[in-house]
Structures are given as structure tokens and as C-alpha cells.
Amino acid sequence: MKQPSNTPWWQASAEPKQVRIISSKSNSNFFVVAVVIALIAGGFGAAIGRGSATNIGANLVQTSNSIERAPDSIAALAARVIPAVVSISVKGSGGSGTGSGFFLDSDGFILTNNHVVESAARSGTITVELSDGKKYRAKLIGRDGPYDLAVLKIDVVGAPTLQLGNSDSVQVGDAVIAIGSPLGLSGTVTSGIISSKNRAVTTGGGSGESSFINALQTDAAINPGNSGGPLVDATGAVIGVNSAIATLGFSSQAGSIGLGFAIPINQAKKTTEQLIRTGSATYPIMGISVDTRYTGTGALITSEGVGITPGGPAAKAGLRAGDVIIEFDGSEVDNSDELIVMIRSKNVGDKVKIKYKRSNLTKEITVTLAASKE
């Protein structure tokens, strides 16, 4: 009777198996002959098999399954949007560059960013390439630095256009796709979501003119060359104009880090209509100058130079140099750039409530925004 083993079951396989070799002199010749016959038979069978397979042929099954894509899929949206998106190349005294744009109507009006065409605005050439590869010389209809928008026109009829959506109804988390020509790669599509709304973004133009954007933030990859292209929602409607990206500061040519910004299309529509009609655009102002060096919370009306424009909206409402604006139309103001963005998100003639600090007192007034001088 075997004694119970003290070795655990999970270590059983670690014990080497005992293999017993049996030798027989009398049967050794028989075994050799059997092995030789088996090898000959195997080789003969393999030869017959190869021959018969060649003669009979192999029947390979080929399928032709078609992939059905829903109308609201990224692939379907891209197919609808790409024909209306263009690539833009500029050459001028200020240098050369590339960007993107999209058709506003079938007569050839194209919306893009001001910083895309700025270097060729006074002297230079602007070339537009369509999705089918055709190229056209473009005419600059008008541009606006404060909102970083420009309108071009090319001589075409029946251009594909995009539906303009409502950027005010966009919610954080909504799915979006960005289409453009990053690094000159036309028709590039990236997807993501709306990460945030009402981001105060300041960008500097090549001439030193700054743009102040009340932007939509997205994590859809946006890279140099995407500027001016459309940001569209899940229906394919344009809700923004891709304009800026955040970088980590290590390189001026840094790519997307998931922080892209687009001009809301509702703002872009207002400016675009003015550019097409008159070639220039106005924006609302309060009639103040702010101190950008102020490090406290709020926006300080500067005491250097002309802090309050005589006869302007702020002067009529009773604001003074040295006042610190801490709230604009119900929203807290953190700094001067944020105040400028908030003002420019409004319309000329809007009445807004301003909360400000003067010495140790907090006061509230109403200001009627006026139009900037063109």
C-alpha cells in the first residue's frame, strides 16, 4: 500500500517522470525494416497529395460585404463636410503660410481666420485649393483682427456649402469633428467633444494685433494649418471656426495637446455679414482702457493716459480711472483679458450690469455698449 505523499498537488508536475527504455535484440531488425517502409510510404503519399492538389485546384471563398454607416457616423459626416472645406496658401511680404477655410455660400464666399491671410493682406497672393484638387486665386473681401476672421471669394458657381448651427445651444460633452489642412494635409478629420464653453482666449497676430475670443474648447486634435476650418456638431452643422491651440511652451511648432479653441459660429456670422457688406467690422466697447499689468482679481481701469474715453459708455455710467471691475453682466471677472472677451461677446447697444470696486466700496451700474470706430 502506497504511503500518502507530502508533496502539494501544485508541485506534482515538478517531479521528473521516470522513463523506462526496453531493448530487444531479437526484434531490432524488424523494427528497422518497419521504419524504412513507413518513411517510403509517407514520402510517396505526400507526392501524390501535392500532385492531386495541383490538378484539382483550391476553391477560395471571397466575400463582398458592404459596411453600412449610419448618417450620423463620423465617416458619413466627414463625407458630407469635406467637399465644402478648402486649403489656403498665402505668399506675401509678411511671409508665407497655409490654413483652412470653408464655403459660406454657393457663390464662392469662404470664411477663414484673419491670421491665415494677414501676411498677404496688403501685397501678396492667396490661393485656394478645393477638395477635388482644383486651385483658384482668391480675392480678400474683408478681415477683422479683433475677432480673427476674414472672408475670401473665388470665381466659382455652385460651390458646396455647409449649414451653420447655433453655438449658443452647444453643451459640454457634445460630439464634434474638426476638418482642415494641418501641416498642409488637406481633408484631415479629427473627432472629439466640446470640453468647455466661454473660454477667454487671446491670440497675437503677426502685426502685433491681438484677438480676443470667447471660445469653444475642444479635445479634437487641431494643429497648425487647421486654422479657419470648421468645427461641426453631430448633425454636420458648423458651430465654430477653428482658430487656436494651447501648447506647453517648449516649441513654437508644438502640435495638439488636446486643447483646441474655436470661434463660436454665432459670433462669426455677425462679423462675416459685416465683412461681406462693408469690408470691415465693428465690435462693442465700454470706452475704457485696462491695465494689463494688474495682478489682482478683476480688471483695473488704468490711471495712465486716457483710462476713460470722454463721452463714452463708461463715462456716461459714472466709472472712473482706478475702479476695478469685478463682475460683468452677472459673470465674475478674473482679469483684463477676460473682461475684453466678455465685452466682445455682446452686441452693440446691449445694456450690461457692471459691478466694480472703488476704494473699499462695491458699486453696481448699467452700461450701454457702443460701437468701435472702424
Phi, psi and omega per residue, in radians:
M1 nan 2.292 -3.106
K2 -1.274 2.510 3.088
Q3 -1.487 2.520 3.115
P4 -1.077 2.467 -3.129
S5 -1.487 2.503 3.078
N6 -1.604 0.020 -3.123
T7 -1.432 2.211 3.125
P8 -1.045 2.678 -3.062
W9 -1.147 -0.505 -3.084
W10 -1.365 -0.096 3.069
Q11 -1.854 0.135 -3.058
A12 -1.122 -0.664 -3.079
S13 -1.255 -0.226 -3.136
A14 -1.313 -0.336 3.138
E15 -1.406 2.195 -3.097
P16 -1.158 2.444 3.114
K17 -1.314 2.491 3.108
Q18 -1.526 2.097 -3.129
V19 -1.903 2.170 -3.114
R20 -1.775 2.189 -3.120
I21 -1.711 2.204 -3.127
I22 -1.887 2.226 3.122
S23 -2.037 2.515 3.140
S24 -2.457 2.026 -3.140
K25 -1.219 -0.629 -3.011
S26 -1.222 -0.480 -3.055
N27 -1.828 0.084 -3.048
S28 -1.096 -0.714 -3.133
N29 -1.137 -0.656 3.136
F30 -1.105 -0.724 -3.132
F31 -1.129 -0.683 3.140
V32 -1.104 -0.797 3.138
V33 -1.081 -0.714 -3.118
A34 -1.118 -0.719 3.136
V35 -1.143 -0.732 3.129
V36 -1.081 -0.779 3.133
I37 -1.079 -0.718 -3.124
A38 -1.117 -0.723 3.140
L39 -1.137 -0.727 3.115
I40 -1.105 -0.762 -3.119
A41 -1.135 -0.675 3.140
G42 -1.146 -0.769 3.138
G43 -1.124 -0.686 3.124
F44 -1.135 -0.725 3.132
G45 -1.137 -0.679 -3.135
A46 -1.144 -0.679 3.114
A47 -1.115 -0.752 3.110
I48 -1.099 -0.711 -3.133
G49 -1.080 -0.765 -3.132
R50 -1.138 -0.687 -3.136
G51 -1.158 -0.765 -3.103
S52 -1.197 -0.616 3.132
A53 -1.151 -0.649 3.131
T54 -1.188 -0.700 -3.100
N55 -1.260 -0.696 -3.068
I56 -1.365 -0.711 -3.111
G57 1.532 2.724 -3.114
A58 -1.799 2.354 3.101
N59 -1.716 1.764 3.140
L60 -1.599 2.345 -3.116
V61 -1.584 2.147 3.126
Q62 -1.955 2.296 3.135
T63 -1.869 2.690 3.118
S64 -2.281 0.893 -3.138
N65 -1.200 2.360 3.078
S66 -1.776 2.419 -3.136
I67 -1.548 2.145 3.112
E68 -1.609 2.106 -3.116
R69 -1.867 2.278 -3.131
A70 -1.121 2.612 -3.125
P71 -1.015 -0.450 -3.126
D72 -1.746 0.229 3.095
S73 -1.290 2.805 3.139
I74 -1.065 -0.715 -3.139
A75 -1.086 -0.754 -3.134
A76 -1.186 -0.722 3.114
L77 -1.105 -0.768 -3.141
A78 -1.060 -0.722 3.141
A79 -1.081 -0.580 3.137
R80 -1.391 -0.578 -3.020
V81 -1.525 -0.695 -3.027
I82 -0.901 -0.745 -3.120
P83 -1.041 -0.410 -3.112
A84 -1.630 -0.015 -3.124
V85 -1.755 2.405 -3.093
V86 -2.130 2.783 3.013
S87 -1.795 2.469 -3.072
I88 -2.157 2.292 3.069
S89 -2.148 2.357 -3.131
V90 -2.212 2.542 3.031
K91 -2.390 2.225 -3.123
G92 -2.791 -3.078 -3.133
S93 -1.124 -0.436 3.131
G94 -1.515 0.065 3.139
G95 2.043 -2.928 -3.129
S96 -2.248 2.830 -3.141
G97 -3.055 3.085 3.137
T98 -2.325 2.802 3.112
G99 -2.909 -2.860 -3.093
S100 -2.317 2.979 3.086
G101 -2.934 3.136 3.095
F102 -2.662 2.677 -3.087
F103 -1.241 2.307 3.061
L104 -1.556 -0.559 3.104
D105 -2.646 3.047 -3.043
S106 -1.316 -0.153 -3.137
D107 -1.516 0.031 3.025
G108 1.778 0.166 3.051
F109 -1.318 2.328 -3.062
I110 -2.185 2.331 3.082
L111 -1.745 2.381 3.094
T112 -2.633 -2.994 3.086
N113 -1.559 2.607 3.051
N114 -1.088 -0.703 -3.074
H115 -1.208 -0.249 3.073
V116 -1.271 -0.683 -3.027
V117 -1.866 -0.028 -3.005
E118 -0.999 -0.700 -3.072
S119 -1.173 -0.352 -3.137
A120 -1.956 0.246 -3.048
A121 -1.175 -0.691 -3.077
R122 -1.650 -0.699 3.102
S123 -2.659 2.083 -3.112
G124 2.741 -3.026 -3.126
T125 -2.176 2.540 3.088
I126 -2.162 2.116 -3.116
T127 -2.004 2.317 3.134
V128 -1.959 2.268 3.081
E129 -1.977 2.213 -3.139
L130 -1.430 3.001 -3.107
S131 -1.158 -0.370 3.122
D132 -1.569 0.085 3.086
G133 1.656 -0.167 -3.140
K134 -1.254 2.477 -3.099
K135 -2.057 2.529 -3.127
Y136 -2.412 2.574 2.980
R137 -1.399 2.281 -3.059
A138 -1.820 2.614 3.047
K139 -1.829 2.355 3.110
L140 -1.455 1.995 -3.127
I141 -1.417 -0.735 3.128
G142 -3.102 2.789 3.137
R143 -2.579 2.728 -3.116
D144 -2.441 2.012 -3.126
G145 -1.201 -0.801 -3.091
P146 -0.991 -0.591 3.117
Y147 -1.807 -0.019 3.114
D148 0.983 0.861 3.134
L149 -2.267 2.638 3.087
A150 -2.606 2.657 3.115
V151 -2.120 2.265 3.071
L152 -1.980 2.896 3.031
K153 -2.502 2.389 3.044
I154 -2.132 2.780 -3.055
D155 -1.506 1.421 3.076
V156 -2.354 2.812 3.080
V157 -2.203 2.388 3.112
G158 1.270 0.611 3.121
A159 -1.166 2.505 3.086
P160 -1.196 2.383 -3.088
T161 -2.131 2.887 3.120
L162 -1.966 2.595 3.056
Q163 -1.352 2.377 3.105
L164 -1.625 2.257 -3.100
G165 -1.601 -2.811 -3.138
N166 -2.097 1.802 -3.079
S167 -1.228 -0.336 3.112
D168 -1.212 -0.440 -3.105
S169 -1.576 -0.034 3.132
V170 -1.181 2.453 3.109
Q171 -2.112 2.641 3.084
V172 -1.057 2.272 -3.109
G173 1.810 -0.226 3.106
D174 -1.092 2.464 3.104
A175 -1.320 2.447 3.128
V176 -2.485 2.788 2.972
I177 -2.293 2.530 3.101
A178 -1.962 2.360 -3.126
I179 -2.258 2.356 3.138
G180 -3.116 -2.751 -3.078
S181 -2.189 1.137 3.122
P182 -1.098 2.264 -3.141
L183 0.970 0.505 3.108
G184 1.440 0.071 -3.121
L185 -1.561 1.577 -3.017
S186 -1.146 2.642 3.093
G187 1.246 0.392 -3.142
T188 -1.378 2.315 -3.092
V189 -2.059 2.259 3.029
T190 -2.281 2.687 -3.091
S191 -2.208 2.790 3.118
G192 -3.120 -2.643 3.131
I193 -2.345 2.948 2.957
I194 -1.363 2.049 -3.081
S195 -1.509 -0.553 3.131
S196 -2.892 2.874 3.091
K197 -2.144 2.831 3.047
N198 0.981 0.763 3.058
R199 -1.457 2.203 3.094
A200 -1.378 1.891 -3.073
V201 -2.104 2.278 3.109
T202 -2.039 2.228 3.117
T203 -2.182 2.551 3.131
G204 -1.803 2.341 3.100
G205 -1.465 3.031 -3.132
G206 -1.131 -0.474 -3.135
S207 -1.581 0.048 -3.117
G208 1.644 -0.089 3.121
E209 -1.332 2.283 -3.089
S210 -1.696 2.583 3.060
S211 -1.974 2.437 -3.137
F212 -2.072 2.039 -2.985
I213 -2.110 2.280 3.008
N214 -1.561 1.378 -2.766
A215 -1.529 2.747 2.884
L216 -1.555 2.287 3.116
Q217 -1.745 2.379 3.139
T218 -2.404 2.680 3.050
D219 -1.721 0.064 3.003
A220 -1.086 2.343 -3.055
A221 -1.096 2.098 3.067
I222 -2.167 2.254 -3.069
N223 -2.266 2.953 3.087
P224 -0.919 2.226 -3.069
G225 1.882 -0.350 3.057
N226 -1.310 -0.324 -3.053
S227 -0.948 2.292 3.126
G228 1.631 -0.217 3.126
G229 -1.380 2.896 -3.091
P230 -1.475 2.550 2.912
L231 -1.898 2.028 -3.029
V232 -2.004 2.693 -3.135
D233 -1.567 -2.967 -3.049
A234 -1.223 -0.181 3.077
T235 -1.703 -0.110 -3.095
G236 1.605 0.078 3.126
A237 -1.472 2.477 -3.139
V238 -1.310 2.189 3.090
I239 -2.001 -0.145 -3.136
G240 -2.857 2.826 3.064
V241 -1.956 1.970 -3.104
N242 -1.014 2.247 -2.984
S243 -2.354 -0.584 -3.007
A244 -2.629 2.760 3.034
I245 -2.325 2.652 3.028
A246 -1.606 2.532 3.088
T247 -2.216 2.932 3.133
L248 -1.470 -0.072 3.060
G249 1.533 0.031 -3.110
F250 -1.411 -0.418 -3.093
S251 -2.671 2.482 3.110
S252 -1.231 -0.287 -3.139
Q253 -1.829 0.354 -3.120
A254 -1.078 2.591 -3.124
G255 -1.643 -2.857 -3.056
S256 -1.168 2.385 3.007
I257 -2.113 0.391 3.106
G258 1.462 0.265 3.113
L259 -2.202 1.514 3.116
G260 -1.943 2.702 -3.064
F261 -2.347 2.438 -3.113
A262 -2.255 2.510 3.061
I263 -1.291 2.196 3.130
P264 -1.002 2.385 -3.040
I265 -1.145 -0.485 3.104
N266 -1.087 -0.702 3.061
Q267 -1.209 -0.742 -3.117
A268 -1.078 -0.646 -3.142
K269 -1.091 -0.777 -3.127
K270 -1.081 -0.791 -3.128
T271 -1.198 -0.691 -3.118
T272 -1.088 -0.749 3.123
E273 -1.039 -0.699 3.105
Q274 -1.178 -0.717 -3.124
L275 -1.125 -0.718 3.133
I276 -1.195 -0.651 -3.066
R277 -1.353 -0.735 -3.025
T278 -2.163 -0.202 -3.104
G279 1.534 -0.098 3.111
S280 -2.551 3.015 -3.095
A281 -2.455 2.686 3.062
T282 -1.938 2.924 3.085
Y283 -2.515 2.751 -3.111
P284 -1.277 2.562 3.110
I285 -2.382 2.791 3.036
M286 -1.757 -0.277 -3.094
G287 1.413 0.711 3.108
I288 -2.335 2.795 2.962
S289 -2.072 2.320 -3.085
V290 -1.879 2.670 3.134
D291 -1.566 1.862 -3.097
T292 -1.254 -0.177 3.136
R293 -1.543 -0.130 -3.104
Y294 -1.167 2.246 -3.051
T295 -1.822 -0.069 3.113
G296 -1.390 3.125 3.114
T297 -1.380 2.277 -3.124
G298 1.888 -3.063 -3.140
A299 -2.061 2.101 -3.101
L300 -1.567 2.177 3.040
I301 -1.286 2.113 -2.988
T302 -1.144 2.585 3.071
S303 -1.741 -0.036 3.109
E304 -1.671 2.339 -3.135
G305 1.226 -2.468 -3.123
V306 -1.747 1.692 3.126
G307 -1.366 -0.589 3.132
I308 -2.118 2.126 3.118
T309 -1.228 2.131 -3.137
P310 -1.010 2.256 3.130
G311 1.363 0.037 -3.132
G312 -1.438 3.071 -3.109
P313 -0.973 -0.774 -3.119
A314 -1.157 -0.726 3.135
A315 -1.101 -0.719 3.136
K316 -1.148 -0.535 -3.113
A317 -1.470 -0.208 3.084
G318 1.769 0.177 3.086
L319 -1.266 2.690 -3.124
R320 -2.334 2.822 3.022
A321 -1.078 2.390 -3.112
G322 1.711 -0.262 3.063
D323 -1.202 2.556 3.102
V324 -1.987 2.005 3.141
I325 -1.414 2.142 -3.070
I326 -1.988 -0.198 3.140
E327 -2.633 2.379 -3.129
F328 -2.220 1.970 3.091
D329 0.912 0.719 3.076
G330 1.583 -0.099 -3.138
S331 -1.914 2.391 3.136
E332 -1.165 2.496 3.120
V333 -1.867 2.097 -3.132
D334 -1.569 -0.627 -3.090
N335 -2.701 3.112 -3.050
S336 -1.170 -0.699 3.130
D337 -1.064 -0.710 -3.137
E338 -1.116 -0.668 3.107
L339 -1.122 -0.764 3.136
I340 -1.060 -0.755 3.123
V341 -1.087 -0.734 3.136
M342 -1.097 -0.727 3.125
I343 -1.100 -0.778 -3.057
R344 -1.324 -0.166 3.048
S345 -1.440 -0.147 3.137
K346 -1.628 -3.105 3.106
N347 -1.945 2.688 3.045
V348 -1.051 2.282 -3.134
G349 1.690 -0.181 3.110
D350 -1.155 2.484 3.041
K351 -1.744 2.173 -3.085
V352 -2.211 2.544 3.096
K353 -1.553 2.310 -3.123
I354 -2.057 2.215 3.026
K355 -1.901 2.284 -3.070
Y356 -2.505 2.850 3.099
K357 -1.952 2.339 3.037
R358 -2.246 1.970 -2.993
S359 1.034 -2.088 -3.134
N360 -1.825 0.168 -3.101
L361 -1.812 2.488 3.050
T362 -1.905 2.221 -3.089
K363 -2.227 2.905 -3.141
E364 -2.411 2.355 3.131
I365 -2.423 3.005 3.063
T366 -2.054 2.289 -3.117
V367 -2.086 2.364 3.059
T368 -1.715 2.024 -3.061
L369 -1.214 2.444 3.135
A370 -1.916 2.996 3.136
A371 -1.527 2.491 3.053
S372 -1.227 2.761 3.073
K373 -1.465 2.316 -3.109
E374 -1.262 nan nan
